[in-house]
Amino acid sequence: MSHPVALSPRAKDDLNQAAMWYRSRRTGLDSEFMNEIGDHLNTIASFPTGAPRIGRTIRMFPLSKFPYVITYRFSSGTVYIIRVVHSRRHPLVRSR
C-alpha cells in the first residue's frame, strides 16, 4: 500500500535549489536528481517505516546516486517530508 506524501515548504525549496545547482553543472543532471528523488519518495510512500529513525518520530533516507538525505516523519497514514539536505549539511550524517 502506498501512503500519501506531503512536502513541507522547506523541502520544496531544498529540492528547487538542488535542482538549479545540478542544472548549472550539466544539462539534464537536474532531471537525473529529480528522478532519483521521485524513486525514493515512492519507496518511502510504500515502506514508510523502513528507514532508520534519527529521533522518536523522524526518519532519514539517503539517496543512492546523489549526496542527499530525505528526512521525514510518518503520522496518521501520511508521509511528511521535512527536508531534503545535502549529506554534508545534515548534522547526523556529518558526525558519522
Secondary structure, DSSP 8 states (H G I E B T S, - for coil): ----EEE-HHHHHHHHHHHHHHHHHSTTHHHHHHHHHHHHHHHHHH-TT-S-BSSSSEEEEE-SSSSEEEEEEEETTEEEEEEEEETTT-HHHHT-
